[in-house]
Amino acid sequence: EFMISGPVMIQALEGENAVLAHRDLLGATNPKDAAPGTIRADFADSIDANAAHGSDSVENAANEVAYFFAATEVVSR
């Protein structure tokens, strides 16, 4: 229900340690455990509606990018 409750933005991020850097910005999955200033601490309602998703590994990131984007839509810098 949460995923279809409003607009969704999908991004493919690139960079050195991009998965870890993005997860640091997101904060802990449970917003109650997330550090102040992180996306989940600032915007999440609950662990189920935690405001954002981030891949937990490079392999999962590749699978998730391939699910949402055609190869022609992803341009590496």
DSSP file (Angstrom, degrees, kcal/mol; ACC not computed):
  #  RESIDUE AA STRUCTURE BP1 BP2  ACC     N-H-->O    O-->H-N    N-H-->O    O-->H-N    TCO  KAPPA ALPHA  PHI   PSI    X-CA   Y-CA   Z-CA
    1    1 A E    >         0   0    0      0, 0.0     3,-0.7     0, 0.0     4,-0.2   0.000 360.0 360.0 360.0 -42.2    0.0    0.0    0.0
    2    2 A F  G >   +     0   0    0      1,-0.2     3,-1.6     2,-0.2     4,-0.3   0.910 360.0  56.5 -60.6 -42.3    2.8    2.4    0.9
    3    3 A M  G 3  S+     0   0    0      1,-0.3    -1,-0.2     2,-0.1     3,-0.2   0.750 115.2  37.7 -64.2 -23.2    4.5    2.1   -2.5
    4    4 A I  G <  S+     0   0    0     -3,-0.7    -1,-0.3     1,-0.1    -2,-0.2   0.234  90.0  95.0-110.4  13.9    1.4    3.1   -4.3
    5    5 A S  S <  S-     0   0    0     -3,-1.6    -1,-0.1    -4,-0.2    -2,-0.1   0.565  99.0 -18.3 -82.9  -7.9    0.2    5.7   -1.9
    6    6 A G  S    S-     0   0    0     -4,-0.3    -1,-0.0    -3,-0.2     0, 0.0  -0.951  98.8 -31.1-172.9-171.6    1.8    8.6   -3.8
    7    7 A P        -     0   0    0      0, 0.0     2,-0.4     0, 0.0    -2,-0.1  -0.240  51.8-153.5 -60.6 148.5    4.3    9.6   -6.4
    8    8 A V        -     0   0    0     -4,-0.1     2,-0.5    -3,-0.0    -5,-0.0  -0.985   5.0-160.4-125.7 135.5    7.5    7.5   -6.7
    9    9 A M        -     0   0    0     -2,-0.4     2,-0.5     2,-0.0     0, 0.0  -0.973   6.7-161.7-116.1 128.4   10.9    8.6   -7.9
   10   10 A I        -     0   0    0     -2,-0.5     2,-0.4    58,-0.1    -2,-0.0  -0.936  11.9-179.8-112.3 129.6   13.3    6.0   -9.1
   11   11 A Q        -     0   0    0     -2,-0.5     2,-0.6     2,-0.0    -2,-0.0  -0.965  22.8-150.9-128.6 144.1   17.0    6.9   -9.4
   12   12 A A        -     0   0    0     -2,-0.4     2,-0.3    53,-0.0    -2,-0.0  -0.969  25.0-161.1-110.0 114.8   20.1    5.0  -10.5
   13   13 A L        -     0   0    0     -2,-0.6     2,-0.4     2,-0.0     5,-0.1  -0.708   6.6-167.6-100.9 149.2   23.1    6.4   -8.6
   14   14 A E        +     0   0    0     -2,-0.3     2,-0.2     4,-0.1    -2,-0.0  -0.980  29.9  90.4-135.8 145.1   26.7    6.0   -9.6
   15   15 A G  S >  S-     0   0    0     -2,-0.4     3,-1.7     6,-0.0     2,-0.2  -0.817  76.8 -42.4 153.5 171.7   30.0    6.6   -7.9
   16   16 A E  T 3  S-     0   0    0      1,-0.3     5,-0.1    -2,-0.2    -2,-0.0  -0.456 128.0  -6.9 -63.8 125.7   32.6    5.2   -5.7
   17   17 A N  T 3> S+     0   0    0     -2,-0.2     4,-2.8     1,-0.1    -1,-0.3   0.856  86.6 161.7  54.6  38.9   30.9    3.2   -2.9
   18   18 A A  H <>  +     0   0    0     -3,-1.7     4,-2.6     1,-0.2     5,-0.2   0.866  67.3  52.7 -59.6 -40.1   27.6    4.5   -4.1
   19   19 A V  H  > S+     0   0    0     -4,-0.2     4,-2.3     2,-0.2    -1,-0.2   0.956 114.4  41.4 -62.8 -49.4   25.5    1.8   -2.4
   20   20 A L  H  > S+     0   0    0      2,-0.2     4,-2.1     1,-0.2    -2,-0.2   0.910 115.0  51.1 -64.8 -42.8   27.1    2.5    1.0
   21   21 A A  H  X S+     0   0    0     -4,-2.8     4,-1.7     1,-0.2    -1,-0.2   0.908 111.9  47.3 -62.5 -41.6   27.1    6.3    0.6
   22   22 A H  H  X S+     0   0    0     -4,-2.6     4,-2.2    -5,-0.2    -1,-0.2   0.906 110.3  51.8 -67.1 -40.8   23.4    6.2   -0.3
   23   23 A R  H  X S+     0   0    0     -4,-2.3     4,-2.3    -5,-0.2    -1,-0.2   0.864 106.8  54.5 -64.7 -34.2   22.5    3.9    2.6
   24   24 A D  H  < S+     0   0    0     -4,-2.1    -1,-0.2     1,-0.2    -2,-0.2   0.897 109.3  47.8 -63.9 -39.5   24.3    6.4    4.9
   25   25 A L  H  < S+     0   0    0     -4,-1.7    14,-2.5     1,-0.2    15,-0.2   0.866 112.1  50.4 -67.1 -36.6   22.1    9.2    3.5
   26   26 A L  H  < S-     0   0    0     -4,-2.2    14,-2.7    12,-0.2    15,-0.4   0.910  98.3-151.8 -68.1 -42.7   19.0    7.1    4.0
   27   27 A G     <  -     0   0    0     -4,-2.3    -1,-0.1    12,-0.2     7,-0.1  -0.337  43.1 -19.9  90.2 179.0   19.7    6.1    7.6
   28   28 A A        -     0   0    0      2,-0.2     6,-0.2     5,-0.1     5,-0.1  -0.188  62.8-117.8 -59.3 149.1   18.6    2.9    9.4
   29   29 A T  S    S+     0   0    0      1,-0.1    -1,-0.1     4,-0.1    23,-0.1   0.893 107.7  62.9 -55.9 -42.2   15.7    1.0    8.0
   30   30 A N  S >> S-     0   0    0      1,-0.2     3,-2.2    18,-0.0     4,-0.7  -0.779  81.9-149.1 -84.7 114.5   13.7    1.7   11.2
   31   31 A P  T 34 S+     0   0    0      0, 0.0     3,-0.5     0, 0.0    -1,-0.2   0.752  95.1  65.3 -59.2 -23.3   13.3    5.4   11.3
   32   32 A K  T 34 S+     0   0    0      1,-0.2    -3,-0.1    -3,-0.0     9,-0.0   0.771 108.1  41.1 -67.1 -24.3   13.4    5.3   15.2
   33   33 A D  T <4 S+     0   0    0     -3,-2.2    -1,-0.2    -5,-0.1     2,-0.2   0.476  92.5 111.4 -98.5  -5.5   17.0    4.1   14.9
   34   34 A A  S  < S-     0   0    0     -4,-0.7     3,-0.1    -3,-0.5    -7,-0.1  -0.453  73.7-110.8 -76.3 140.8   18.0    6.5   12.1
   35   35 A A    >   -     0   0    0     -2,-0.2     3,-1.9     1,-0.1     6,-0.4  -0.384  42.8 -92.1 -66.9 143.9   20.5    9.2   12.9
   36   36 A P  T 3  S+     0   0    0      0, 0.0    -1,-0.1     0, 0.0     3,-0.1  -0.271 112.9  31.9 -54.4 140.8   19.1   12.8   12.9
   37   37 A G  T 3  S+     0   0    0      1,-0.4     2,-0.1    -3,-0.1    -2,-0.1   0.303  90.6 119.0  91.7  -9.5   19.4   14.5    9.5
   38   38 A T  S <> S-     0   0    0     -3,-1.9     4,-2.2     1,-0.1    -1,-0.4  -0.496  77.5-110.4 -84.3 162.1   19.1   11.2    7.5
   39   39 A I  H  > S+     0   0    0    -14,-2.5     4,-2.5     1,-0.2     5,-0.4   0.917 117.4  44.9 -57.8 -46.4   16.2   10.8    5.0
   40   40 A R  H  > S+     0   0    0    -14,-2.7     4,-1.6   -15,-0.2    -1,-0.2   0.880 111.8  51.3 -70.7 -36.5   14.4    8.2    7.1
   41   41 A A  H  4 S+     0   0    0    -15,-0.4    -1,-0.2    -6,-0.4    -2,-0.2   0.894 119.5  37.4 -63.9 -37.5   14.8   10.1   10.4
   42   42 A D  H  < S+     0   0    0     -4,-2.2    -2,-0.2     1,-0.1    -1,-0.2   0.794 133.6  16.9 -85.4 -29.6   13.4   13.3    8.8
   43   43 A F  H  < S+     0   0    0     -4,-2.5    -3,-0.2    -5,-0.2     8,-0.2   0.597  90.8 104.8-125.2 -14.0   10.7   11.9    6.6
   44   44 A A     <  -     0   0    0     -4,-1.6     6,-0.2    -5,-0.4     3,-0.1  -0.445  43.3-164.3 -78.7 146.8    9.7    8.3    7.4
   45   45 A D        -     0   0    0      4,-2.3     2,-0.3     1,-0.3     5,-0.2   0.775  69.5 -23.8 -93.1 -33.8    6.5    7.5    9.3
   46   46 A S  S    S-     0   0    0      3,-1.2    -1,-0.3     1,-0.1     5,-0.0  -0.938  73.8 -82.9-164.0 177.5    7.3    3.9   10.3
   47   47 A I  S    S+     0   0    0     -2,-0.3     3,-0.5     1,-0.2    -1,-0.1   0.836 130.5  46.2 -64.8 -30.9    9.5    0.9    9.5
   48   48 A D  S    S+     0   0    0      1,-0.3     2,-0.5     2,-0.0    -1,-0.2   0.831 120.4  37.9 -79.1 -33.1    6.9   -0.1    6.9
   49   49 A A  S    S+     0   0    0      1,-0.1    -4,-2.3   -47,-0.1    -3,-1.2  -0.610  75.4 155.3-114.0  67.4    6.6    3.5    5.4
   50   50 A N        -     0   0    0     -3,-0.5     2,-1.0    -2,-0.5    -6,-0.2   0.133  53.5-120.9 -92.7  21.8   10.2    4.3    5.7
   51   51 A A  S    S+     0   0    0     -8,-0.2     2,-0.3    -5,-0.0    -1,-0.1  -0.014  79.3  29.6  77.8 -30.9   10.3    7.0    3.0
   52   52 A A        -     0   0    0     -2,-1.0     2,-0.4   -23,-0.1    -2,-0.1  -0.997  60.6-138.4-159.4 156.0   12.9    5.5    0.7
   53   53 A H        -     0   0    0     -2,-0.3     2,-0.4     2,-0.0    -2,-0.0  -0.939  18.1-178.2-117.2 143.1   14.5    2.3   -0.6
   54   54 A G        -     0   0    0     -2,-0.4    -2,-0.0   -31,-0.0   -35,-0.0  -0.994  33.0-108.8-139.0 135.4   18.2    1.7   -1.2
   55   55 A S        -     0   0    0     -2,-0.4   -32,-0.1     1,-0.1     3,-0.1  -0.257  19.2-146.7 -58.2 147.2   19.8   -1.4   -2.5
   56   56 A D  S    S+     0   0    0      1,-0.1     2,-0.3   -33,-0.0    -1,-0.1   0.450  75.9  19.1 -98.9  -1.0   21.8   -3.3    0.1
   57   57 A S  S  > S-     0   0    0      1,-0.1     4,-2.3   -38,-0.0     5,-0.1  -0.981  77.4-109.7-158.2 162.8   24.5   -4.6   -2.2
   58   58 A V  H  > S+     0   0    0     -2,-0.3     4,-2.3     2,-0.2     5,-0.2   0.895 119.1  53.0 -62.7 -39.8   26.1   -3.8   -5.6
   59   59 A E  H  > S+     0   0    0      1,-0.2     4,-2.0     2,-0.2    -1,-0.2   0.932 110.8  45.0 -63.5 -46.1   24.5   -7.1   -7.0
   60   60 A N  H  > S+     0   0    0      1,-0.2     4,-2.7     2,-0.2    -1,-0.2   0.874 110.2  56.0 -66.1 -35.6   21.0   -6.1   -5.8
   61   61 A A  H  X S+     0   0    0     -4,-2.3     4,-2.7     2,-0.2     5,-0.2   0.930 106.9  49.6 -60.5 -44.7   21.5   -2.6   -7.1
   62   62 A A  H  X S+     0   0    0     -4,-2.3     4,-2.2     1,-0.2    -2,-0.2   0.913 112.7  47.3 -61.3 -42.8   22.3   -4.0  -10.6
   63   63 A N  H  X S+     0   0    0     -4,-2.0     4,-1.6     2,-0.2    -2,-0.2   0.909 113.8  47.2 -64.4 -42.3   19.2   -6.3  -10.4
   64   64 A E  H  X S+     0   0    0     -4,-2.7     4,-1.7     2,-0.2    -2,-0.2   0.882 111.5  49.9 -70.1 -38.5   17.0   -3.4   -9.3
   65   65 A V  H  X S+     0   0    0     -4,-2.7     4,-2.5     1,-0.2    -1,-0.2   0.928 111.1  50.1 -63.3 -44.1   18.3   -1.0  -11.9
   66   66 A A  H  < S+     0   0    0     -4,-2.2    -1,-0.2    -5,-0.2    -2,-0.2   0.819 108.0  54.7 -64.8 -30.2   17.7   -3.6  -14.6
   67   67 A Y  H  < S+     0   0    0     -4,-1.6    -1,-0.2     1,-0.2    -2,-0.2   0.901 119.3  30.3 -68.2 -41.2   14.1   -4.1  -13.3
   68   68 A F  H  < S+     0   0    0     -4,-1.7     2,-0.4    -5,-0.1    -2,-0.2   0.718 119.9  47.1 -93.9 -23.2   13.2   -0.4  -13.6
   69   69 A F  S  < S-     0   0    0     -4,-2.5     2,-0.2    -5,-0.2    -1,-0.1  -0.942  71.9-127.6-127.3 141.5   15.3    0.8  -16.5
   70   70 A A    >>  -     0   0    0     -2,-0.4     3,-2.1     1,-0.1     4,-0.6  -0.518  37.6-109.9 -73.9 153.6   16.1   -0.5  -20.0
   71   71 A A  G >4 S+     0   0    0      1,-0.3     3,-0.9     2,-0.2    -1,-0.1   0.828 119.9  58.3 -55.8 -32.6   19.8   -0.7  -20.8
   72   72 A T  G 34 S+     0   0    0      1,-0.2    -1,-0.3     3,-0.1    -3,-0.0   0.632 100.1  58.2 -73.8 -12.7   19.4    2.3  -23.2
   73   73 A E  G <4 S+     0   0    0     -3,-2.1     2,-0.6     1,-0.1    -1,-0.2   0.565  91.7  77.1 -92.2  -9.9   18.1    4.4  -20.3
   74   74 A V    <<  -     0   0    0     -3,-0.9     2,-0.5    -4,-0.6    -1,-0.1  -0.900  59.9-177.3-107.2 116.5   21.1    4.1  -18.1
   75   75 A V        -     0   0    0     -2,-0.6     2,-0.2     2,-0.0    -3,-0.1  -0.958  16.7-142.9-117.5 120.9   24.1    6.2  -19.1
   76   76 A S              0   0    0     -2,-0.5    -2,-0.0     1,-0.1   -62,-0.0  -0.567 360.0 360.0 -81.0 143.9   27.3    5.9  -17.1
   77   77 A R              0   0    0     -2,-0.2    -1,-0.1     0, 0.0    -2,-0.0   0.462 360.0 360.0 -80.7 360.0   29.3    9.1  -16.6
